[in-house]
Amino acid sequence: MQNKKISIIVPLYNAEKYIEQTIEDLIAQTYQNIEIIMINDGSVDKSEDIVRKYAREDDRIKRIRVRPKQEMSDLIWQQGIISGS
């Protein structure tokens, strides 16, 4: 199992209060062969800035922005799955 890449999809909307801790917890996992796909649904807080900072520091973090008010439940998972390696 150690050779398989795991994709973690994190929907993100106005999550600046907890997204930093979420990312810290994910990158601190003992299993390191992961990609973290952050899908931003039009946040208007500082969530995108926080994710951008982490993505610059850790290439396992991928960012996807989608237009607000789309049918998100399907779109988030479709884009996340397509983006996965």
C-alpha positions, 0 to 999 in steps of 0.5 A, spaced: 500 500 500 505 504 501 506 505 493 499 507 492 497 515 491 491 517 495 487 523 493 484 527 498 478 532 496 477 537 500 471 542 498 472 549 501 467 555 502 469 560 507 473 556 511 478 561 513 477 559 521 479 552 520 482 550 513 489 551 516 488 546 521 485 541 516 491 542 511 496 541 517 493 535 519 493 532 512 500 534 511 502 531 518 499 524 516 504 518 516 502 516 509 506 521 505 504 519 498 498 523 498 495 529 494 490 534 497 485 537 492 482 543 495 476 545 491 474 552 492 467 554 491 467 562 490 470 563 498 470 570 499 474 570 505 481 569 506 481 561 505 484 561 498 490 565 500 491 560 505 491 554 501 495 558 496 500 559 501 500 552 503 500 550 495 507 554 494 510 550 500 507 543 498 507 540 491 502 535 494 496 540 494 492 542 488 487 548 488 481 548 483 476 554 483 469 553 481 464 558 479 460 560 485 452 557 485 454 552 480 451 545 482 456 544 487 455 537 489 456 533 483 461 538 480 466 538 486 467 531 486 467 530 478 473 536 478 476 532 484 476 526 481 479 528 474 484 532 477 487 526 481 493 522 479 
